[in-house]
Amino acid sequence: MKIGSKSVIKKAYFTWPHQVSIGENCICEDHVNFRYDGIWRPGPSIVIEDNVYIGSNSEFNICDHINIGKDVLIASGCKFIDHNHGYHRIDQKIRLQPPEVEAIKIEDDVWLGTNVVVLKGVTIGYGAIVAAGSVVTTSIPSMEIWGGIPAKKISSRNNEEFNNHMRLSGTF
């Protein structure tokens, strides 16, 4: 397992520690579950960049990959699940069907409220905010505020802040 300098990891659970990489200056509160849900393979598959806060009782249930960008705030009880059970074949039991798997990406400066669930294939853009208790089933553009089940756009943040970020990063 890789843990960057000045990071604090309280009581946490790991199925495959080599699948987890945590950057510098991160805080991981109690009872966070880092679950790589698959057979052994080289890692890491759970990548958390610098200055990330992860609240207690959060869960990473990953078969493929998740990348958490810099300066992300993840409140208590959030869940990240990059796979579903296969269910399309009616002639085969659901538990025997191969899973549907797609990576998750959380870009920089995102804030996820308490008990947010992020499902497979989702990208949450730079500076986005997701309201407490939301279930994110589709990607969220940068600088938007979403909430609900399933999560939908509620509002936008200041576009000037986003444009400054894009200029400084060389994107435009």
N, C-alpha and C positions, 0 to 999 in steps of 0.2 A: 504494500500500500504506500502511496506517495502522499505526504502531508507537508505543505509549505511552511516556512518559518512564521512564527507568531500566530499560528492557527491553534484554536482551542477546540478539541473534540471531547465532549463529555461522554457519558455512557451511551454507546452506540452498538449496533448489531451489523455484522458483515457475513454474508455467505461465502464470498470469494474476495478477500481483502485486496488481492492484486488487481481487481477490476475497478478499484476506486482511486481517483486522483483528486486531491483537494489542494487548492492554491494557497497563497500567502494571506495572512490576516483574516482568516475565516473563523466564524463561530458556529459550532454545531451543538445545539442544546441536547438535553437528555432524550434517550429512547428513540433516536433516529435509526431507521432500518434501511441499510444499503443492501438490497437483495438483487444479486445478479442471478436471474432465473434461467439457468442453462447449464450445459455441461462445460467442463473446463476448456478455456481457450485463452490465448494471450490477451492481456488487457492494456490499458483500462477501457471500460465501457461506460463508466459513470465518471464524467469529468466535470469538476467544479473549479471555476477560475477564482481569481483573487477577490478579497473583500466581500465575501458572500456570507449572509446570515441565514441559518437554517433553524427554524423553531422546533421545539420538542414534538415528538410523536409524528414526525414527517416520515414518508416512506418512498423509496426509490425502488420500484419493481421493474427491472429492466432485463430484456432478452437481447436487445440489439445495442442501442447507444442513447445516452443523454448527455447534452452539453449545457451546463449552466454558465452563462457569461459573467463578467465582472460586475461588482457592485449590485448584486441581486439580493432582494429581501424576500425570504420565504417564511411566512408565518407558521405557527404551530399547526400540525395536523394535515399539512399538504401531502398529496399523493401524486406520483408520476408513474404511469403504467404505459409502456410502449408496445403492448401486445393485447390481443383478444383471443379467445378460443375460436378455432375454426368451427363453423356451424352450417356451411352451405350444402354439405352432402347429407341428404336425409336418410340415405342407406347406411350411414355410419354414425356411431355414437359420438356426441360432441367431444367427450373427453379423449377420444382417439384421433381426432382430426388435427392436422398441423395448425399451429397458431398463425394468426395474421400479425405481422410485426413491422413497425415503422419507427424510426428514431424520433426523439423529441429534442427540440432546441429552444433554449431560453436565452435571448440576447441580453446585452448589457443593460443595467439600470432598470430592471423590471421589479415590480412589487406585486407579490401574490398574497392576498389576504388569508386569514385563517380558513383551514379546511378546503382549500381549492384542490380540485382534481384535474390533472392534465393528462389527456389520453393520447394514444399513439398517433404519430405523424404530425403533431402540432409544433409549430414554431410561434413563439411569442416574441414580437418585435421590440426593438430598442425603446426603452422608456415607457412601455405599456404598464397598465395597472389592471389587476383582476380582483374583483370584489370578493369578499369572504363568502364561502359556501358555493362558489361557482363550479360548474363542470365544463371544462374547455375541450370541445370536440373538433374545432376547426382553428386554423391559424389566425393570429391576431396581428394586425399591422402595427408598426411603430407608433408610439405616442397616442394610443387609444386606450380608453377605459371601458372595460367589459364587465358584465356580471350576469348571473342567472343560471338556470338549468334548462337547456344548454346555454352557455354564455353567449351574449349578444352585445353589440356595441351600445354603450350608454352615452359616451361623450368623447371628446378629443382633448388632448393636452395642448399647451402652447407650441405652435409649429415653429416659432423662432428658435426655441431651445433645440428642437430636432434638426433644423437647418444648420445651426452652429455646429452641432455634433457631426453632421455629415461633411461639412466643409473641413473641419479639423481632422477628420479621419481620411480625407482625400477621396471620398465617394463621389462628390460633385463639387 
